[in-house]
């Protein structure tokens, strides 16, 4: 968390934390509105935004590798195209045990509590709950952390649990496997995919078999259904 100097009532300098926030929302208008509102709040710096879950996760991986600075707070929409907020949270939490992750939604937040907590988030609130959002950000600014209530866990505890559960499939799938699953989700047959990618149908079958094993499912149908849900189609 960066530090900035602000004048106190007595004229002396007082050091306060500035929270580096990432904001991800597949509703472009909501993303723009939230960014404008949050940027006007004191002690808040929006480091980057994304509206596609897959692009946001790639962006985060750059932070993790040191190309960019890690944020203090990661805020993500729950339901997104490209990669859902829940699956992205699980993948992030597998490697990160310190950064709070906050889910936001246009729907009733409580319906996402179980899945969000299981994926390592620390809270879920509605996008219209601006006072709650500001309070959460100020809490991170003041303490460097976010107090949690059941069913949610602290980042470190969630990190250890998810590590014990094994590598999330979103991290283990190869780019080719993701590409094939995405094309299957759009209705392409194995033969169609083989022709587009200029490989043999047996190679496509191999990609699907490997992906199914990594995803913990027994069939192509189950793998495609799970992937379709993951990327928000």
C-alpha positions in Angstrom: 0.0 0.0 0.0 1.5 3.3 -1.0 1.7 6.3 1.4 0.7 9.9 0.8 1.2 13.0 3.0 -2.0 14.9 3.8 -2.1 18.1 6.0 -3.7 17.6 9.4 -6.0 20.2 11.1 -2.9 21.5 13.0 -1.0 22.1 9.8 1.4 19.1 10.3 1.7 16.2 7.9 -0.2 13.0 8.5 0.7 9.8 6.7 -2.3 7.9 5.3 -2.5 4.8 3.2 -3.6 4.9 -0.5 -5.4 1.7 -1.5 -4.4 0.4 -4.9 -7.6 -1.1 -6.3 -8.3 -3.3 -9.4 -11.8 -3.2 -10.7 -13.2 -5.9 -13.1 -16.8 -5.7 -14.4 -18.2 -7.0 -17.7 -20.8 -4.3 -17.8 -18.9 -1.5 -19.4 -21.3 1.3 -18.2 -21.2 0.0 -14.7 -17.4 -0.3 -14.9 -17.1 3.3 -16.0 -19.5 4.6 -13.4 -17.8 2.7 -10.5 -14.4 3.9 -11.6 -15.5 7.5 -11.7 -17.2 7.3 -8.3 -14.3 5.4 -6.6 -11.7 7.7 -8.2 -13.3 10.6 -6.4 -13.0 9.0 -3.0 -9.9 10.0 -0.9 -7.1 7.4 -0.5 -8.3 5.4 -3.5 -6.2 4.8 -6.6 -7.6 2.6 -9.4 -4.6 0.9 -10.8 -6.3 -0.8 -13.8 -9.7 -2.0 -14.9 -10.9 -4.8 -17.2 -14.3 -5.9 -18.5 -13.4 -9.4 -19.6 -12.6 -12.0 -16.9 -10.0 -13.8 -19.0 -8.2 -10.6 -19.8 -8.3 -9.6 -16.2 -6.8 -12.8 -15.1 -4.0 -12.5 -17.6 -3.4 -8.9 -16.4 -3.3 -10.2 -12.8 -0.7 -12.8 -13.8 1.5 -10.0 -15.0 1.2 -8.4 -11.5 2.1 -11.7 -10.0 5.2 -12.1 -12.2 6.5 -8.7 -11.2 5.7 -6.9 -14.5 3.2 -4.8 -12.6 2.6 -4.0 -9.0 0.1 -6.2 -7.1 -3.0 -4.3 -5.9 -4.1 -4.0 -2.3 -7.7 -4.9 -3.2 -9.1 -6.9 -6.1 -12.8 -6.1 -6.9 -14.5 -8.4 -9.5 -18.0 -8.9 -10.9 -19.3 -12.4 -10.1 -20.8 -13.2 -13.5 -18.6 -12.4 -16.5 -17.8 -13.5 -20.0 -14.3 -14.9 -20.6 -13.9 -16.2 -17.0 -16.3 -15.9 -14.1 -15.3 -13.9 -11.0 -15.7 -17.1 -8.9 -13.2 -19.1 -11.1 -10.8 -16.2 -11.3 -10.9 -15.8 -7.5 -10.1 -19.4 -7.0 -7.2 -19.2 -9.4 -5.8 -16.1 -7.7 -6.3 -17.4 -4.2 -4.3 -20.6 -5.1 -1.2 -18.5 -5.3 -2.1 -15.4 -3.2 -2.8 -15.6 0.5 -2.8 -11.9 1.4 -4.8 -9.7 -1.1 -8.5 -9.3 -0.2 -10.9 -10.2 -3.1 -14.3 -8.5 -3.1 -17.2 -9.8 -5.3 -19.7 -7.4 -6.7 -23.0 -8.2 -8.4 -26.2 -6.7 -9.8 -28.2 -9.6 -8.3 -29.0 -10.5 -4.7 -25.5 -10.9 -3.2 -26.5 -13.7 -0.7 -27.1 -16.2 -3.5 -23.4 -16.1 -4.3 -22.1 -16.3 -0.8 -21.3 -20.0 -0.8 -19.6 -20.2 -4.2 -17.7 -16.9 -3.6 -16.5 -18.0 -0.1 -15.4 -21.4 -1.5 -13.4 -19.6 -4.2 -11.5 -17.5 -1.6 -13.4 -14.2 -1.7 -13.7 -12.2 1.5 -17.2 -10.6 0.8 -19.9 -10.1 -1.8 -21.9 -6.9 -2.1 -24.3 -5.3 -4.6 -23.0 -2.9 -7.1 -25.4 -0.3 -5.8 -24.1 -0.6 -2.2 -21.7 2.3 -2.6 -21.5 3.1 1.1 -20.6 -0.5 1.9 -18.0 -0.5 -0.9 -16.5 2.7 0.4 -16.4 1.3 3.9 -14.6 -1.8 2.7 -12.0 0.2 0.8 -11.4 2.5 3.8 -11.0 -0.5 6.1 -8.3 -1.9 3.8 -6.7 1.6 3.8 -6.7 1.8 7.6 -5.7 -1.8 8.4 -4.3 -3.4 5.3 -6.8 -6.2 5.6 -10.5 -6.9 5.5 -12.5 -8.4 8.4 -14.6 -11.3 7.3 -17.7 -13.0 8.5 -18.9 -16.6 7.9 -19.1 -18.2 5.4 -16.1 -16.1 4.3 -12.5 -16.7 5.3 -9.4 -14.5 5.7 -7.2 -14.6 2.6 -4.5 -16.7 4.2 -6.9 -19.3 5.5 -8.6 -19.6 2.1 -5.3 -19.8 0.4 -4.2 -22.8 2.5 -7.5 -24.6 1.9 -7.5 -24.1 -1.8 -3.8 -25.2 -2.0 -4.8 -28.4 -0.3 -7.6 -28.9 -2.7 -5.2 -28.9 -5.6 -4.4 -26.8 -8.7 -7.5 -25.1 -10.1 -8.2 -26.4 -13.6 -8.1 -22.9 -15.0 -4.4 -22.8 -14.1 -3.7 -26.3 -15.5 -5.4 -26.2 -18.8 -3.1 -25.4 -21.8 -4.0 -22.6 -24.3 -4.8 -25.3 -26.9 -7.2 -27.1 -24.5 -8.9 -23.8 -23.6 -9.3 -22.9 -27.3 -10.8 -26.3 -28.1 -13.2 -26.2 -25.2 -14.3 -22.7 -26.2 -15.0 -23.8 -29.8 -16.9 -26.8 -28.4 -18.9 -24.3 -26.3 -19.8 -22.4 -29.4 -21.1 -25.6 -31.1 -18.2 -26.6 -33.3 -17.8 -30.4 -33.8 -14.4 -32.1 -33.3 -14.0 -32.3 -37.1 -14.8 -28.6 -37.5 -12.2 -27.7 -34.9 -9.6 -30.0 -36.4 -10.1 -28.2 -39.8 -9.9 -24.7 -38.3 -6.8 -25.5 -36.2 -5.2 -27.6 -39.0 -4.7 -30.6 -36.9 -6.0 -34.2 -36.9 -9.3 -35.1 -35.2 -7.4 -37.4 -32.9 -5.4 -34.5 -31.7 -8.6 -32.7 -30.8 -9.8 -35.8 -29.0 -6.5 -35.8 -27.0 -7.0 -32.2 -26.0 -10.5 -32.8 -24.8 -9.5 -36.0 -22.9 -6.7 -34.2 -21.1 -8.9 -31.2 -20.3 -11.6 -33.5 -18.9 -9.1 -35.2 -16.7 -7.8 -31.8 -15.4 -11.3 -30.6 -14.8 -12.3 -33.7 -12.8 -15.1 -34.8 -15.2 -15.7 -38.0 -17.0 -16.9 -36.9 -20.4 -16.6 -34.3 -23.2 -20.2 -33.2 -22.4 -19.4 -32.5 -18.8 -16.2 -30.7 -19.7 -17.9 -28.5 -22.2 -20.8 -27.7 -19.8 -18.3 -26.8 -17.1 -16.2 -24.7 -19.4 -19.3 -22.9 -20.8 -20.3 -21.9 -17.3 -16.7 -20.9 -16.5 -16.5 -18.5 -19.5 -20.0 -17.1 -19.0 -21.6 -18.3 -22.2 
